[in-house]
Amino acid sequence: MSKTSTHVNVKVVPKKDESVERMIKRFMKKVKKERIIEQVKDRRYYEKPSVTKRKAKLAGIRKWKKHEAEFKRKLLNAEGGKNSRHVKKGKDSNESR
């Protein structure tokens, strides 16, 4: 075993008058929360540390770009929508510039 591996034991104790289907559903919810299946899929094949770092870096960039786009969208909505900057001006509206 490597030093970074963590063992997670997921236990589900049956509650009073609980069906087996409900217990399995609780078990699956705990497994998803602990990301056990995701870890198994990730560890199926060896991945070089440089590839892992590159993937993490790209994921961070994607997350940052998504956050930045969401921030800009919220900012535009707060200003009055997308078309608030591009309102056509008549001949007499030069005082705003």
C-alpha positions in Angstrom: 0.0 0.0 0.0 1.2 3.5 -0.7 1.5 6.2 1.9 -1.3 8.3 0.3 -4.0 5.6 0.4 -6.8 6.0 2.8 -9.1 3.2 3.9 -12.7 4.1 4.2 -15.2 1.7 5.8 -18.7 2.4 4.9 -21.2 0.9 7.3 -24.9 1.0 7.2 -26.8 -0.3 10.2 -30.4 -1.2 9.5 -32.9 1.1 11.2 -36.1 -0.1 12.7 -38.7 -1.1 10.1 -36.4 -0.1 7.2 -36.6 -2.0 3.9 -33.5 -3.5 2.3 -34.0 -1.2 -0.7 -33.8 1.9 1.5 -30.7 0.5 3.3 -29.0 -0.1 -0.1 -29.9 3.4 -1.1 -28.3 4.9 2.0 -25.2 2.7 1.4 -24.9 4.0 -2.2 -25.3 7.5 -1.0 -22.4 7.1 1.5 -20.2 5.5 -1.2 -20.8 8.4 -3.5 -20.1 10.9 -0.8 -16.8 9.2 0.0 -16.0 9.1 -3.8 -14.9 5.4 -3.5 -16.0 4.3 -7.0 -14.3 7.4 -8.5 -11.1 6.5 -6.7 -11.2 2.9 -8.0 -11.7 4.2 -11.5 -8.8 6.7 -11.2 -6.4 4.1 -9.8 -7.3 1.4 -12.4 -4.2 2.4 -14.4 -1.0 4.1 -13.2 -0.7 7.7 -13.9 2.6 9.6 -13.8 2.8 12.4 -11.2 3.4 14.9 -14.0 0.1 13.9 -15.7 -1.8 14.2 -12.4 -0.4 17.7 -11.8 -1.2 18.7 -15.4 -4.8 17.5 -15.0 -5.2 19.3 -11.7 -3.8 22.5 -13.2 -6.1 22.3 -16.2 -9.1 21.6 -13.9 -8.2 24.7 -11.8 -8.0 26.8 -14.9 -11.4 25.6 -16.1 -12.9 26.3 -12.6 -11.4 29.8 -12.6 -12.7 30.6 -16.1 -16.1 29.4 -15.1 -16.1 31.4 -12.0 -14.9 34.5 -13.9 -17.6 34.1 -16.5 -20.2 33.8 -13.8 -19.0 36.9 -12.1 -19.1 38.9 -15.3 -22.6 37.7 -16.0 -23.8 38.7 -12.5 -22.1 42.1 -12.9 -23.8 42.7 -16.2 -27.2 41.7 -14.8 -26.6 44.1 -11.9 -25.9 46.9 -14.3 -29.2 46.4 -16.0 -28.7 43.6 -18.5 -26.5 43.0 -21.5 -27.9 45.8 -23.7 -27.5 48.6 -21.1 -24.2 49.6 -22.6 -25.3 49.5 -26.2 -28.3 51.8 -26.1 -28.6 53.8 -29.2 -28.2 57.5 -28.6 -29.8 60.3 -30.4 -28.3 63.6 -31.7 -28.8 65.4 -28.3 -27.2 62.8 -26.0 -23.6 63.8 -26.5 -23.4 65.2 -23.0 -22.9 61.7 -21.5 -19.5 61.3 -23.3 
